Amino acid sequence: MCAVKTEDEITVVEREVKEFWTELKSIYGAEQINQTLALRDSCKESIKLLSERWSKKLKEGDLMIDKIQEYRNEILQQNKHISENEKHLTEIKSKLNQEEEQKKELTDSIRELKKELMKKKEIIASKNKATKEKVERLCRSKELFEERLGLEIRRIHNEQLQFIFRHIDHKDPDKPYMFTLSINEQGDYEVTSCTPPLDCISEFQLKVRETNNFSAFIANIRKAFTALSFKQTT
């Protein structure tokens, strides 16, 4: 029943459309209708072409936007690399500056060490010269001491001098009484050994350093040996 009703409605619509076209033709005429239809078709074609053209333009625009975005991403990436390179370059410059400063400090230290070394060499040379002069003076006095004090002077290892006294013990004139003398790093006289030992040797050593009177120093030691010998025989 429903299907019959739908079919009747379609028939009615078709009839009304035919009646409309018949009435329209009677009013406007077939030729004018055809022109209108041709104009409509022309407009449709123009619209279609325009749509296709704009569609193409939009696609080109999308491609251009994608390309611009791609270029923008490339620029951002390059800027990132440039920033990283600048940071790395800054670190390298800082490191170079530190190394240059360290090099300068090292150069200054080496220069100061050279100055100190030269001063030490000069001091050592001066001390060596003074020591040599003292030893030479002692050697020049050798004959005088031997004649007057019965003293024998020998040069032994490490630039030391050994002083040997005889004719002290009346019972044994050849018995040796001796001490060894050196010049220390400060350039002072220093007794390194004494046989037989004397309690006053440190006092004599201090006095000769103060007065630099070496003859009196030798004479005092001989007197001390003589007193010791006399004490041992009594």
Order of alpha helices (4+ residues) and beta strands (2+ residues): alpha-alpha-alpha-beta-beta-beta-beta-alpha-alpha
